[in-house]
Amino acid sequence: MALLGGGAVMACTLPDMRTDVAPTPKNGGPVQVDASFTVLDILGVDDVNQQINVDIGAMLVWQDPRLQSLEGCRFARSQVWVPDIVLQNSSNLRTARNNARDQVVVGAEGRVTYRQRFFGDISSYHNLRDFPFDTHDFAITFLPVETGVETVKFVPDQANTWLSDHLNISGWQVNGLLLEEQSAKLREAGQVLSMLTLTISAEREVNYYLFRIMLPLFFVVAMSWVIFWVPPSRFEFQIGLGATSMLTVIAFNLAVAGALPPLGYLTILDQILIWSIAMVFLAIAEALVTGLHVVNGQETRAHRIDRLARMVFPILLIGGWATLVLSGLR
């Protein structure tokens, strides 16, 4: 039931209409569906499975001339025509509104508003070459089910598309939200569809990796530099220390590899780890060279090589890391 301005009561009785047929706009053409989204929460980004966990509210608004005399009425979604949208990304999304709560509201001149809430995991397909210094645009694409652009045309409502002020995501800084419409032909559907793409822009917070991985890694590699202060005559101790550093760096490599999916390319962190392993190997090689000099009676020259290595190796490590990061971010 709905109240009219003069106090009269109007029954919310639907006209005889087909719910599987889109309304015909007065000016012809496709049905214009205004769409807006609210990102209520982002619970996390799964780099291994290439997914993000989201909680999104959607609002679709369109005009149905068949309902223009039913202002203020509510109907179950199954009783009227509703643009049935699906997610193009692979997902485990669920809807919050169903059964009796899954309703539309009719406004003035048959303007229909439908709200739905989606939550769950969505495939994100983000490239990790710049990990852990990476930024990403997580694209979520919605499209109508077997309804071509000649029937339904989405109109993105950017003004009413927004991010919640409080997001539970950790390790990421969310910077923006953009809603766009594009027409594209899908081979699966065999027709041109009007699609909505909701893009969440975010960058990884790098401090965790700087202090929990790179700083300890620096100390492990620096531990191998003790070789240069140990007398060259004790080259057995030098090589043992270098081997310990090598095993520790390799353990770091394995720990980081477990946090990433199998990739066909190297990330920045992978390259940093490889360079660190190479630096430890060179320190061991330096110990072997100075040891051979001592055996051959050239201890003075061995000490001179050690003094040079004390300056060269830190420069090579820091310079190599900086080059890898800067070249990867170009």
Buried (B, 14 or more C-beta within 10 A) or exposed (E): EBEEEEEEEBEBEBEEBEEEEBBEBEEEEBBBBBBBBBBBBBBBBEBEEBBBBBBBBBBBBBBBEBBBEBBBBEBEBEEBBBBEBEBBBEBEBEEEBEEEEBBBBBBEEBBBBBBBBBBBBBBBEBEBBBBBBBBBBBBBBBBBEEBBBEBBBBBBBEEBBBBBEEBEBEBBEBEEBBBBBEEBEEEEBEEEBBBBBBBBBBBBBBEEBEEEBBEEBBEBBBBBBBBBEBBBBBBEBBBBBBEBBBEBBBEBBEEBBEEBEEEEEBBBBBBBBBBBBBBBBBBBEBBBBBBEBBEEEBBEBBBEBBEEBEEBBBEBBEEBBEEBBEEBEE
